[in-house]
Amino acid sequence: MHYLDEAAQFVYALQFKDIPPQVVDRARMIVLDSVGVMIAGSREAHVGAMAKALRIRGSNGRSLFLTDGRRGDAGDAALINGVSICAHVAEEGHKYARGHVAAYVVPAVLAVAEERNLSGAEFLTALVAAYELVARLGMACRVREGMHPSGTWGTVGCSAVVAKMMGLQPGQIRETMNVAAPLTLATSWNAAEEGALVRDLYSGSGGTGAVWAPRWVEAGITGSADDVVEIFGKVSSETFDSGIVSDGLGSRWEILRNYFKVHACCRNFQSGIDVAVDLRKSPQLPDTAAISAINVDTFSAPALHNTNPMPGNLLAARESLPVSLALTLIHGKCDQSVYTQEHVSNPEVKRLASLVRINLDPDLDKLYPDCRPTRVTVTLASGKTLSGYEDVALGDPARPVSEAMLRSKFHANASPVGLNTVAKLEQIIAEVESLKSISMLTECLATTNAVAHA
């Protein structure tokens, strides 16, 4: 069977009863983490301005905009909530797909589930199906050097599941993937490094593309016989292994190999942030003023893309290894709270960032993608050195975070909606598969946000 037919059949046939309990558990935690990250990001000014622009345009529908509790078209909600989930660089991901799978999946699947008034079990089934297909599409290709993966292969996989949610048949689901593929984005990694906010649009635009592609198929738009291979084997990527897409579908669950972020910065260097957290606890480092040099040995991605010691804005600061290390050495943590203009502009942060020297270590580079290793060595004015090494960051499948830690992250991110709403959301997500309607998940947010933005 053709790999696209296998993918379409898997998506079409998957039911909640087919999903193993451990996969359901992981899916719930991904929902919890993603909703918290979306709530925090939705408070950014550019997200609110985008939502306002869509309302002026006349967006109508049943799907929630997390920015203000109002509702609109599912494609628009996927856009706004997809931008929100990326705004603080705190979203989960999949290291073998080399991208943030839930950022492409959760906003679109949630928006369409609301539009279609699906149950919690139907929502969770769609989320799992989308995660499995999206992760495999990411694993099957390598986007070209200089491209950011967001808004590319994730759109294709998610569009197939949206088609299922709309009631389309397997042949139409395959057609949807072929329509979605040439409508994906040509993205810039440089924009992320510079802190250009268009970077937040990648996942948002990818999500709205996933919503619209099956609508176009319903309208009669057709695709080529295999535009997935054309785009991701020739255009956006030079290689595409179609066998990976169908390999293990329904028996090996890629969602169980996801990672969660503990730190609100680029995943490429989070193993180094873990080291810095430990070094800051050392009694031999009582004050950062004693630091005279910081050397970092790591793999290629952070050595090439995360080196700027003087970022122009807060988004760029989250992509900067020198600045993120400096913030961590001062504050002992690297969560959302440290990325403020006051903290980033601190003269001591600037001094420490200027001391960072990043070295591409060929031996460490060989460990990627199984590991994203970093060794940090801090030299004190006395000449004494403190050093630490991690091959993977906390939150990796090899170093899993506890459920308590994820809940703590959720509480911190979701706190703007109030403690009562946070507690209610946490309880609803813990029982999401039992909901008669997924709107029960979003209704409390709609009420809270509408009051907050009145």
N, C-alpha and C positions, 0 to 999 in steps of 0.2 A: 504493500500500500504506500502511496506517496506520503511523504512526511507531513505535508499540509493537511491531507485527509486524516492522517492519524491524529494530528493536533486538533483538528476540528471535531473529530469524533470524541476525543477525550473531553474536550470542553463541553460538548453537547450532552454527553452521557453522565458526567459526574454528578452524583447526588450526595447529600449530606451523610447518608448512611455508609457511603463508601470511604469516608475520610477517617483515618485512624485517630484514636483519642489524643495521642501526643501531637498530631498535626493540628487538631482543633485547639488544643491548649496554646500552641505557638501562634496560631492565627489570632486568638484572643489577645495575646500579649502584643502582637504587632498592631492590632487595632488600638489598644490602650496607649501604646507608645506614640503611634501616629496621630491620634486625636489630640494628645497633649502637645505634641510638637506643632500641629496645625493651629491650635488655640494660641500658643505663644507667638507664632509667626504672623497670625492674622492681625495682631496689634500694630504691625509696622505701617507707617504712613502710606507707603506706595501701594500696599495691598488694599487699604481702605479707599484710596483714590481710584484704583482700578474697579473696585466693586461699585463705586458711585457712578463711574463712567458707563458701566454695563446697565445699571438701573436707568440712567438717562436714556440709553439706547432703547430701553423697553424690554429687558429680560423678564420673561414670565415663566413660571413653573413651580414645582413642588420641592425643589432641591435647595438645601440650606447654604447660604454664604456665611461662613464662620465669622467674618468681619463684623457683622452687625445684626445677625439674627434674622435677616430678611431672606426671602426665597426667590429663586429664579429658575431659568432653564438649566437642565442637568449639565449641558456643555459649559455653560458659564460658571456654574458652581464648581465643576471639575477644574476649571481654569483658576479661579480665585483660591480655592482650597489647595490646589497644587502649588501655586506660588507661595502660599502660607507655609506649607510643610517644608519648603526649601529655605525659607528666609533666615533661619538661625543655624543652618548647616548641622542640624542635630538629628536628621532622619536616619532610619536603619538602612541596611544594605546587604549585599550578597557579594562576597569577595571573588567568587569564581565568575559571576556575571559581570563584575567590575562596574557595579552601579547600584543605585538606591531603588530597589524594586518596589517597595511599598509606596514610595513617592509617586510612582507612575500608576499604581494600582488602587490604593485606598481612596483618594479623592474621586476618581472616576466611578469606581464600583459603588461607593456610598451614594454619590449623586444619582446614579441610574436606579439604584435600589429604592431610593426615596421616590423618584419619578414614577416607578412602576409599583410602588407600595408593596415591596417584597417583604417576606418574613426575615427574621434574624438568621434562620438556618439557610435560607436562600442567599442572603447577603454573604454569609461566611463561606458557603460553597463557592460562590462566584469569586470571592477574594482568594481562596486557595487555588482554584483553577487558574486564575490570572497570574498568581505568584509563580506557579509551576511553569507555565508557558513563557512568561516574561523572562524568568531567570534563565531558562534554557536558550532562548533567543540571544540573550546577552552572552552566554557561554559559547554560542555557536559562531560568533563573529568577533572581530577586533576593529572597532571604529578607527578611522584614520588618525594618524598623529596630528595633534592640534585640535581634534574634535572632542567635545564633551559628550558623554553617552546619553545624558538626559534628553528626552524628546525624540529619541531615535527608535531602537528596537522595542522599548517599553510600550510605545504607542501601538505597535503591531499586535503584540501579545494581549494587551488589555482590550483592544478593539474586538478581538475574537470573543472574549467573555462578555463584553457589552452586547454583542450580537446574540449570544445565548440568552442573556437577560431580557432581550427584546422579543424572544420567541422565534428567532430565525433558525433555519434548518442547517445541517452540517455543510451542505454545498454553499449556502449563503455565508456561513462562518468562514469557510475557506476564501470565498470571494472578498469578504471584508478584509482579511489579512492582505490580500493582493491590492486592494484599494488603499489601505492604510499605508503600506510600505513607501510608495513614492510621495506620499504627503507628509512624511516625517521631516525633521529639521536638519539643516546644516549648521551645526553649533560651533562655538568657539571656546576652547579651554582658556584662552587668554582673557576672555571676559571675566571668568571666575577669578583668575589671579588678580585682575585689576579691581575686583569688587564692583563690576558693572551689573546693575540690577537686571539687565536682560537675562543674566544667568538664572534668576529665579523664574523667568518665563519659560525656560526650557521644559521643565516638568509640567507646568501648568498648561502650556500649549500642547504638549504631548497628551495630557489627559483629555483636553477638549477635542483633540483629534481622534482619540479613541472613542469618544461618544458620538462624533459626527460620522465617522467612516461607515458604521452599519446603517445609519440613517440614509447615507448616500446610496448604499446597496439596495435598501428598501425602495429608494426612488428610481432604481434602474441603472445606476452607474456600475460599470463593469471594470475589472482589472485585467492585467495580462495573466498568462497561464501560471507564471511563478515570478511575480515582481519582488517577492521577498528575497529570492536568490539574486535577482538583478541588482537590487539596491544594496543589499548587505554582502554580496559577493563581488561587486564591481564598483559601486559608486561610493557609498559611505564607508565601506570596508572592503578590503581586497580579498578576504577569506571568509567563507561561510560553510560550516560543517553541518549540513542538514540533518545528519544522523543524530546529532546531539539534541535536536529539537524534540524528537520522539523517543529518545532513549530513556527508559525507566518511567515514562508517564504513567501515573497511577500506581506505581510500585515503589519507586524511590522518590522521596519527597524533598525537593530542594529547599523548601521553606524551613526545614530543620537545620539547614546550613547557613541560615541568615546570621547577621551580626547586629547588635544594638550598640548605639553610641552612648558613651558615658560623658564624653567631652563635646562641647559645642563648636567643633572646628573640623577641618578636613580630615577624613579618615586616614589619609596617607601617612600622617605623622603621629597618630594617636598613641602608638607604642612608645614614642619618645615622651609624650605628655605623661604617660603612666610612670616612666622613669623619673621625670621631673617632680611628680607628686611625691614619690618615695624619697628623692634627694632632699626635698624641702623639709621632710620630717626628721632628717638626720641632725643629731645634736652638734655635729661638726659644721653645720651651716646655720648659725644663729641669725645671720643677717646677710641679705643679698649684696650689701655694700662690700663684702669681703671677696666677691667674685671678680676675677680678673680675666678669665677666658672661659668660653663654652665651645666645646668641639662636639660635633654630631657626625657619626658614621651611620649611613643608611643606604637604602636601595634607590633605584633611579628616579621614581616618580617625585618624591619630595625634594630630591637633589636638583631636579630640573624645573619643578613647577611651584615650589612653596618656599622660596628663598628670600623674598623681599622683606628687608628689615624696616622699611618705612612705608607701610601701606597707606593709601589715600583715604580710606574709609573703613567702617567697621566690618563690612562684608569681606573686604580684602584682608583685614586683620585676622579673620577666621581662617583664611587661606595661607597665612604666613606662619611658617614654623618658627622663625626667630621671635616674633611678637608673642605667639602663643606660649612658647617656652618661657619667655620673660614673665608673662602674666602668671603662669603657673608657679614659677619659682618665688614670686612675690606673694601670691594669694593662697598657694597650696591647693588650688583647684583650677579647673578650666571649663566651668559651666557657663550658662547664659549670663550670669550675674557679673562676670569679669569683663565682658565685652561691652564696655561703655566708653564714651568719648573721654570721660575723665580718666579712666584707668589706662586706656591706650595712649593718651597724651602725657601720662606721668613721665617725668624725666628719667626716673630709674628704669622704667620699662624700655624707654628708648636707648638708654645706656646698655642694658643687658642685651637687647636685640642686636645692637651694633657689634657685640662681642661674639655672636654666634658664627661659627665657621662650619659649613656643611660639606661633608666629604662623601662622594659616591664610592661605596665599598663593593667591588665586584663580587666578593664572596657572599655578601648580604643580598646583593641583587639576584643571585641565583636562587634564593629562597622564595622569591615572589612567583606566583600569587598565593601559595600556601601560607606564607608569612609576609608581614610587612615590618621588617625588623629595624630597630634603632638602638644605637649605643650613644649615650650622652655622657660626656666627661666634663666636669666643672673644675676649673683650676682656681684656687684661692690666692689672695695676695701673698700669703705665707709660703706659697709653692706647693702646698698640699693639694692633691687631687681627689675628687669624689666621682665615682663612675657607676653606671648601671646600664643594664641591657634588657630589652624585651623583644621577643621575636614576633609576637602578635599583641594587639591591644586588648584591654579588658572589653568584654562584650563579644569577642570572637568565639566561634563554636569551641575552640580549644581552651578558652578562658571565659566561660559563660558568666554573665551577670546574674545575680540572684533576682528572684521575683520581687523581693523587698526593695532592691535597688531600683528596679524599673518602676515600681510604684512610687518611690520617692521622686524619681525624675518626672513622672506624670504629675504628681502633686505640684511640683515646682513650676512646670510648664503651664498647667491648667489653672493655676491660682488666680489669674485675672478674672475668672468667671465666678469666684467666690467659693468658700469652703463647702457650703451646702451642695452646690452644683457639682463640685469636684467629687464629693462623696457619692452623690447620686449617679454620676457618670460611671464611676468606678464599679458600682454595683451592677448597673445595667450591662456594662461590657463583660463583666464576669459571667453573665447569664445571657449573652447576646443571642445564642442559638435558640433560646426559648421565646424570643420576642415574636408576637403575632405580626407586628409591623416594625420595620427598621426605623420608622419615624419616632418611635418611643425613645430611641437613642438620641435623636437630634432635637426633639421638642424642648427639652430642658435647656439646651444651649440657645435655641431660638428665643425663648422667653428671656433668658438672662442677658443675652447680647442686645436684644431689642431695647431692654430697659437701660442698659449701660450706654447705648449710643443714641438714646432719645434726645 
